[in-house]
Amino acid sequence: MKPETAADPACTEPLPSTALGGPVSHAVSRVARLHRMAAGRVLKGLGLYPGQEFVMMHLWDAGPVRQSELIKAVELDPSTVTKMLQRLEQAGHVRRRPDPADGRAVLVEATDESCALHSAVEAAWAELEEHTLTGLDADERRELTRLLAKVEASLCTRTADCPELARRAAAEV
């Protein structure tokens, strides 16, 4: 018989003894990893890698933006975004061009060809959402969303520069 430890909600493995002081952090890490794996499977069918859909979502909503602004918006390392943009450009989903207002800056925009990808990403995220939340009723889904927003705001104020998120969270408390 196994020793008594806190059960990990993501799987049936026991919580490692070194994580007993942080069972929620351990669970969030495991859930995030599993969610990213599930997203990867859904996005692979669209020819996308996890994270690229966030770049495309931002471009579809914002229109052409400077590459430096895109990097800030998706909160990823500049080299990672550059590699993503190279792949997305090769696939015909984005176009990069000099910013007419500042020749040193680069504008990034979604191509007309990416419009078909837009609805496919929307459908993929709906599928991922349903897969992720299977077993939760509508009230539980709302409560999970509320709680995750609070966790995100807490982490944001301690680890990142996201004052808008912190203001929204403070207003909801």
N, C-alpha and C positions, 0 to 999 in steps of 0.2 A: 504494500500500500504506500502511496506517495505521501510525503509530508504535507501538512496543511499550509497552503499558500493561497494568496488571493488569485482567483481565477481571472484569466485574461479574456475580456469580452470578445475579442476579435477571433480567437481560436480556442481550442481546448487545452493548449499547453499551459502549464502553471507559470505564474509570474516569476521571473528570475529573482533570486533573493536580493540582488543589488538594486532592483527596481521597486522593492517593497515600500520605499519612501516616496515613490512617485507613480502610483498605479494609473492615474489619469494620464500623465505624460507618456507612460509606456503604451497605453491604449491608443492615445491620439497618434503616436508615431506608427504603431502597427496599422491602424485604420488608414492613415495617410498613405502608407506604402501600398497597402492592398487596393486602395482607391486608385492610385496612380497606375498600378498594374491593370486594373479593370479598364481604366481610361485608355491605356495603351492598346489593349485588345480591340476596343471599339474604334479608336482612331486609326489603327493600322489599316483597316479596310478602306479608309479614306485617303491613305497615303500620307498621313500625318504622324508625327511623333508627339508624345505628351508635352504640353507647353506651347506648341505651335498654334494650337487652337486659340490660346489666350492672345497671341499676337494678332491673329486674324480677327478675333472678336473686337479687339481694340480698333483695328484699322477699319472694319466695317462700320463701327459706331462713330468713330472720330473723323474719318476721312484721312487725307494725307497729313502726316505728322513728321516732324524731324525725328531722325533715328535716335537722337539723344533723349527726346521726350518719350519715345516708345520704350526705351530701356527703363526709364523711371516708372512708366505706367505699368509695365509687366513685372517690375521688381526682380529682374534677373541680372546676372553678370553681363557686362557689355560683350565679352567674347562669346558667351552663349547665345545672346540675341543676334549677333553678327552671323554665327553659324546657322541659326534658325532662318535668318533672312536669306542667306545664300541658298539653302535648300528650298525655301518657299519660292524664291525667284526662279530657280532652275525648274521648279514644277509649274511655273507660270501663274502663281497665286499673288505675288507681289511684284512691284516695280520700284526701283530706287532711282532717284535722279537728283541733281544738284538743286538746292533751294534757291529760287530766283532772288529772294530777299537777302541771302547770305551764301555766297558761292562756296564757303568752307563747310556749310552744313549740308546734310543729305536728307531729302524728303523720302518717306516710304509711303506707298499707297497700295491698297488692294486693287487687283486688276479686275476688269469686267469678267474675265474667265473665272474668277474666284466666286462669282455669284452662285454658281451651282454648288460650290463647296459650302456656302453659307447655310443653305437648308439642310445639307447633309450633316454639318456640325450640330445644328440645332436638334436634329433628330437623334444624333449620337448622344448628345448631352441629356436628352429626355430619356433615352434608353439607360444611360448610366445612372441617372437619378432614380429611376424605378428599380434598377438592380441594386443600387446602394441602399435604398430605403424599404425594400421588401420586408414585410413583417411589422412595419410601423403604421399606425393609423394616422389620420389627418392631424389630430391633436398632438400626437407624439412627434410628427414631422415638424409642426410649427414650433414646438418646444425645443426640439433639437436645433433648429435654425436659430432660435432666440439665444440658446445657451452657447452655441458655437460663435455667434456674433460677439457675445460678451467675452469669450475666451480670446477671440481674435483681437478685440480692442485692448484687452489687458496685455497680450503679447506685443501688440503694436506699440503701445505707449512705452514699453520697457526695452524693445529691441529694434525699432525702426522709426523712420521719420514719416509718420502718417497722421498728421494732426486732424485731418477731416474725419477719418474713421474714429479717432478718439473723441472728437466733439459729438458725433452722432451717437456713439455708445453712451457717453455721459448724459445726453439728453434723454435716452431711453430708460435710464436707471431710476 
